[in-house]
């Protein structure tokens, strides 16, 4: 009975999220609280589900505040215009550089914030050059998801995997950054053969790009210097955490507080820019996943994976990669990471020998690369599509999937090969 009720709550929660009948944070909170109210988990278990992952919540808060200060400087818009002028308005070279900037920013900043800043600029530049903004928007979305794969802080999904697998910042750099780089190359080559060769622009349109004044985008040079310095120190702290062992959340919050003090900004003004909906989404999600785990469904799925894998760690790793990608396309990469991490914990004791860490990297790659399959697969996708729609570039679910599925399948196949040769 508990299993049936738990599944009904879980499916209903994601039905509400997918159909947008209620805001996503309210949906996950309703789901998590319902798990408690019907007795699948008790209050202690619900609060423990949140408390055990408090580092994720606080790390997000710290990075949101730092990113807000950086975004206030206009540096993203400045870079976009400079890049356009660097390539003299040539549309495909411009697309390549915008994609690389987006991937790099997504690796070290919140990729939702990155796409929020880069999407309008890319649409503006595409319209200036009179090329289809669809190609620009889609390439930047894929770049954001792929770039987020490179580091622990590149996407909230990575934070969950890092916490569940006890994996550090440098672990992600060494193990997932290479496939992120390879995937970016695959993306850009594919886009070139699909669209790049058809991109032709007149000299007059290129001249307009060259006439744009990039310096007008920069609003506060002093703030840029201060925020860039603090951000660099925080990233350096992340890289050195294996040696200084202060914790990523502590370093991110320290950087955020330092910027608030340096800029003499009222805390109430800063806290307005914290994405509270994202934080409460996670709190509800953690309770919901705890409830699902308590029903025994995780054990059932884990047993099925083990049965099909038949004792072969590589087969199990491959299944985690592709199952994660499939789940991600339906319920989103964050929810997928939270649920499949429980399945991995269930499976680990079975494989007493072998490089079981590959299971965590398979989950990471499946979640982030699978995030390119549908609009629903990532918050980045939803934000970018909404931004494009407001700018008059309508992208349907089917049109997105037709483009995204090609990129996702290619990169997942390469990830599968990468996992085999690196860990087996």
N, C-alpha and C positions, 0 to 999 in steps of 0.2 A: 504493500500500500504506500509506504514512504517513497519507494522508487517511482511509482506512478505519479504521486502528488508532486514530487521534486521535479520530474521531467515536465509536467504541465506548467509549473512555475517558471522553469528555465525557458521552455519554448515560448510561453506567453511573453516573458520579458523581452526576448529577442524579436518577437513579432511586433511588440510596441516600439522597439528601437528602429527596426527596418521600415515600418510603415510611418514612423514619426508621429504616431498618434499622441504620444507624450514625449517630453524631452528625455534624451538618453540618460542623464544623471538620475532623473526621477524614476525611470524604468528600472535601472539597476538597484536603486535603493528600495523600490517596491518589491523587487524580486528577492533581494537579500533579507529584508524585513519579513517578508512572507515566509521565508524558510524558517525564521525564528518563531513567528506567530503560530505556525502549524505544528511546531515541535520537532522539526527535522534537526535543527541545531538549537542550543540554548543561548542565553545572552552572553555567557562567558566565552563560548566558542565563536560567536559572531564578533565580539570585541577583540578576541585574540586574532581572528583572521585579519583584522585591520591593523592591530598593534604589531603583529609580527612582520608587517610590511611597511611600517612607519617610515623607514629610511627612504622608500620610494616616494611617498607623499612629500616629505620634507625636501628631498632632492629636487623634485619638480617645482616646489614653491621657490626655492633659491634660484633655480635656473630661469623660471618665469620672470622674476624680478630683474635679474641681470639682463635678460634678453629685452625686456621692456626698455631699460635705459639705452641699450644699443640701438633699438629700433627708433627711438626718439631722435637720434642724430641724423637720420636720413641716409646713412651710409650704404644701405642696400640699393636704394634708388640711384645713388651716385655711381656705384659700381656697375649697375646695369647700363647706364648711359655711356660710361667710359668704355665698357666692353663693346658696345655697339659702334663706338667711334674707332676703337682699336682695330676692328675688322672692316672698317670703312663701309659699314652698312650692308655687307654681304650677308644674305639671310641665313644660309646654313652654317657658316663659321660662327655667326652670332648665336645661333641655336646651340651649338656645341659649347661655347663659353658660358652661356646662361645656364646650361645643364650642369656643367662642371662646378660653377659657383653655387648652384642650388644644392648639389650633392655634398660639397664641402661644408656649406653652412648647416645642412641637415645632420651631418656627422657630429657637429659640435654644439649646435643649438637645437631648440625644439623645432622639429620639421614642420609642424603645423604653422608656427610663427613664420618660419622661412617661406613657406608657400604662400602665406597671406601677404607677405611683402613682395615676393618675386612675381606672383601671378599677374597682378595688375600692370606691373612694369612690362612684363613680356607681351601682354595683350596690347599695350600702348605701342610698343616697338613693332609688333607684327602689323598693327593697323597702319602705322607710319609707312611701313614698307609695302603695304597692300598684299601681304601673304596671309594664308589661312591661320588664324590664331589657334585653331584646334591642335595643330601639330606642336606649336610652342607649349600650350598648356599641358597636353598629354605627356610630352617629353619631360617637362619640369616635374610633373607629378611622379612619373616613374623614377626620375633622378632623386627626388626627395626620399622616396621609399628605399631605393637602393643605397643612397648615401647614409640613411639611418641605420643600415645594417653594419656599417663600418665600426661603430663604437658602442660602448655601454650606454651613453647618454643620447644616442642618435634618435631613439624612439622609445616611448613608454614601454613598449613590448620588451625591449632589451633590458630595461630595469627589472622587469618581472623575472625574466630568464636569469639575469645576473644574481638576483636575490635567491631564487629557488635553487640554482645550480652552484651557488657560492663562487661565482666567477667575477674577477676584477676587471678594471678598465683595460689594463694591458692584455688580459686574456682575449678580449674582443678584438683589440687592435691586431694581434698576431693571427687569430683564427678566422675572423669574419671580414676584416678589411680587404684581404686579397680577393675574395670572391666578390666583394663590393666593387672593386676596381675592374675586375674582369666583366662583371655584369654591366657596368657603365659603358665599357667598350662595345659589348654586344648590343646594348640599347642604341647607341649612336650609329653604329654600322647599319643596324636594321632600319632605323629612321631614315638614314641616307638613301638606302635602296628603295624604301617605300615612298618617300616624299622629297628627299634632299635634292635629287637630280632635276626635279621640276621647279625648284625655287629660282625664279628669275625676277630681277628688280631693275627698274630703269635708273639712269644716272641721277635724274631729278630727285627721286625718292631717297636715294643714298645721300644726296647733298643735304636734304632736310635733317637727316640724322646727324650729320656732321655739324650742323648749325645749333644743335641743342646745347644748352649751357649746363653741364653736369654739376658745377659748383653751386648752382641754385638749390640743389637737392640737400646739401649739407646745412643743417639748421643750427648745430651747436658743436663747434670744434672742440671746445674745452671738455664738454661731456663725452665726446667721442674718445678723446685721449684718456680720460679717467676710466670710462667703462671698458675700453680696450685693454688697459693695463690690468684692471681687476679681473677681467675675463681670462686674460693670458695667465695670470697667477693661479686662478682656479683650475684651469686646464692642466697647468704644470703640477698642481697638487693632486689632481686625478691620476696623472701619469706616475707620480711618486708615491701613491698611496700604499703600494706594497711594501715600501720601506718605512714611511712615517706613520702609517696605520691610524689616521685620524678619522677616516670615514668620509665618503663622498657627500653625504647630506650635510655634515658639519662644514665642510669646505665650501659647498655651494651657498649655504646660509650665511657663512662668514663673509663671502664675497658680496652677497646681497645687502647685508647690514652695513658693510664698509661703504658701498655706493650710496646708500641712503644717508649715511653720516657725512660723507664727502660732499654730496650735492645739497645737503641740508633740506631734503625733501620731507614733507609731512608723511608719516607712515600711512595715514588714512588715504592719501592720494595714491600711494604705491599699491596698497592692498586692493584698490579698485581694479588694477590691471592684472591681478592674480586670477588665473582661470579656475575659479571655484567650481564651475560645472564639471571640469575635468577631474578635479580632486574628489568631488562627491561621486562622480561616475566610478572611480576606482574603489572607493569605500564600499559602495553598493555591490560592485563586481566581486570584490574579495569575499564578502559575506555570501553572495550567490554561489560562488565556486566552492566555498566551504560546505554549503548545503548540499550541492551536487555530489561532492566527495563523500559526504555522510550517507547518501542513499545507496552507495555501492556501485554506481554506474561507471565510475572511473576504473574500478577493479574489473568490471565486465569488459570494458573496451581494452584495458591493458592485457587481460587474458586472451582476448581475440587476436591482438597484435602478436603476442608471444606464440600463440598457436600457429599463426600463419608464418611467422619468422622461423619457427621450428629450431630454436636454439642458436640461430645465426645472428650475431650482433649486427653485421652489415645489413641484413634484410630488415631487421628491426629499425635500424637507423634510416634506411630508405623509406620505410613505411611512415615513420615519424615526419620525415621531410614532406612527403606528398599528402599525407592525412592532414598535416598542419596547414598546408597550402589550401586544401579543399575546405577545411573548417573555416579558415581565415576569410575565404571569399564569401562565406555565408554570415558568420557571426562577428567578423572583424578580427584583426590580428591581436588586439589586447586581450579580448575574451579567450581567443584560441590559446595564447601563451599561458594564461592563468590556468586553463583546464588541462591542456596537454602536459604541462609541467607536472601535474599530479599523476598523470599516466606514466610519465618517465620515472617518477619516484617509486611507483608501484613495480615497474619493470626492472629497476636497477639491481635488486638482490638476485635476480635470475642469472645475471651475467657477472659472475664473480671474477672472471678473467676477461681481458680485452680492454680496449680503449673506450670505455663507456661515456667519456666526455663528448664523444661524437654525437650522442643522442641530443645533447643540449645545443650543439651547433646546428644540427638538423632542424631542431625546433626554431632556432633563430632565423635560419635561412628560409625555411618554409613559411614562417610568419611574415617576414619582411618582403620576400620576393613574391609570395602569394598575395601580398597586399596590393599588387598591381592588377589582379584579375577583375575585380568588380569595384564599383563606386563604394559599396558598403564595406569593403575589406579594410579600409583605413580611414581614420579621421582626416588625414591629409587629403585624401581623394574628395571627401565630402566638401571640405573647406574650399578647395581649388575649383570644383565644379560649380559651387554656389557663386564664387567670385567670377567665373567665366560667364555664367548665366546672366548675372547683373550687368556684365559688360556687353551683352548681346551675342555671346558665343554659346549657343545651346548645345549641350552634349548629353545625349540620351544614355540610358543604362546599356542598351545594346551596342551603341557606337563606342562607348568606353570599353566594354568587354571585348569587342572585336579587335581593338588595338592592344589592350592590356594583356589579353590571353596569349597573344603571340610572344610578347616580351616575357611574360611570366613562365611559359613553358620552356622557352630557350634558356633562360637563366636558371630555372630549376633543374633542367637536365645537366647543365654545366656544374651546378652545385652538387648534384648527385655524384658526378665523376670526381669532382674535387674532394668530396668526403671519402670516397673509396681510396684514392691515391694518397691522401694525407693521413688517414687514420687506420687503414687496414692492409 
